[in-house]
Amino acid sequence: MRVYVLVKPSSRRLEIKGVKEERLEVLLTAPAKENKANVQLVSFFSDSLNIPKSAISVLVGNHGRKKTVGIGPIADPQGVARKLTELSTGWSLGA
């Protein structure tokens, strides 16, 4: 699974703000220095989606704000897609 992300490093909050430019907009508190923002992005997705960090990687955009994040292999890709939708809209699709 690929997730297209637009990150805003050095933000005041750590959160998914919504969708911007057809990408998931993620606010990160870590600075865009020494890979800190990428590490926080992977950790944030891991915690938010309840999947191991080893299943998440930045495939494209290591040095930019526009990133492609790879997630997988995972047992329940539909569940992860549903959770990403919930996080991006602030709306729950139900369990």
C-alpha positions as CSV (number, residue, x, y, z in Angstrom):
1,M,0.0,0.0,0.0
2,R,1.2,3.5,-0.8
3,V,0.2,6.6,1.0
4,Y,0.9,10.0,-0.6
5,V,1.8,12.5,2.1
6,L,2.5,16.2,2.4
7,V,4.4,16.9,5.6
8,K,4.9,20.2,7.5
9,P,7.9,19.8,9.8
10,S,8.5,21.9,12.9
11,S,4.8,22.3,13.5
12,R,3.3,23.0,17.0
13,R,1.2,19.8,16.9
14,L,1.7,16.2,15.7
15,E,-1.4,15.4,13.7
16,I,-3.1,14.5,10.5
17,K,-4.7,17.7,9.4
18,G,-6.6,16.5,6.4
19,V,-6.1,16.2,2.7
20,K,-4.2,18.9,0.7
21,E,-3.0,18.7,-2.9
22,E,-4.5,15.2,-3.1
23,R,-2.1,14.1,-0.3
24,L,-2.6,13.4,3.4
25,E,-1.3,16.5,5.2
26,V,0.7,15.5,8.3
27,L,1.9,18.1,10.8
28,L,5.2,17.0,12.5
29,T,6.9,18.6,15.5
30,A,10.3,17.3,14.4
31,P,12.5,19.5,12.3
32,A,13.4,18.6,8.7
33,K,17.0,18.0,9.7
34,E,19.1,14.9,10.0
35,N,16.1,12.6,9.0
36,K,14.2,13.6,12.2
37,A,11.0,14.4,10.4
38,N,11.0,11.1,8.4
39,V,11.7,9.1,11.6
40,Q,8.8,10.9,13.4
41,L,6.5,10.3,10.4
42,V,7.2,6.5,10.5
43,S,6.7,6.5,14.3
44,F,3.5,8.5,14.0
45,F,2.0,6.2,11.4
46,S,3.1,3.1,13.4
47,D,1.4,4.4,16.5
48,S,-1.8,5.7,14.7
49,L,-2.3,2.6,12.6
50,N,-1.1,0.1,15.2
51,I,1.3,-1.5,12.9
52,P,5.1,-2.2,13.4
53,K,7.6,0.5,12.3
54,S,9.3,-2.2,10.2
55,A,6.2,-2.3,7.9
56,I,6.5,1.5,7.1
57,S,9.0,3.2,5.0
58,V,9.5,6.5,3.1
59,L,9.8,5.3,-0.5
60,V,10.0,8.7,-2.3
61,G,10.7,12.2,-1.0
62,N,13.3,11.6,1.8
63,H,14.4,15.2,1.4
64,G,11.2,16.9,0.5
65,R,7.7,17.8,1.9
66,K,5.9,15.5,-0.7
67,K,6.5,11.9,0.3
68,T,5.3,8.5,-0.8
69,V,5.1,6.2,2.2
70,G,5.0,2.4,1.8
71,I,3.0,0.4,4.2
72,G,3.3,-3.4,4.2
73,P,3.2,-6.2,4.2
74,I,0.3,-6.1,6.6
75,A,-2.4,-8.6,7.5
76,D,-5.4,-6.1,7.1
77,P,-4.7,-3.5,4.3
78,Q,-8.5,-2.7,4.2
79,G,-8.4,-1.9,7.9
80,V,-5.4,0.4,7.5
81,A,-7.1,2.2,4.6
82,R,-10.2,2.6,6.7
83,K,-8.2,4.0,9.6
84,L,-6.3,6.4,7.3
85,T,-9.7,7.7,6.1
86,E,-10.9,8.2,9.6
87,L,-7.7,10.0,10.6
88,S,-7.8,12.3,7.6
89,T,-11.4,13.3,7.9
90,G,-11.9,13.2,11.7
91,W,-14.9,10.9,10.9
92,S,-15.3,7.3,12.0
93,L,-16.5,4.7,9.6
94,G,-17.4,2.4,12.5
95,A,-15.8,-0.8,13.7
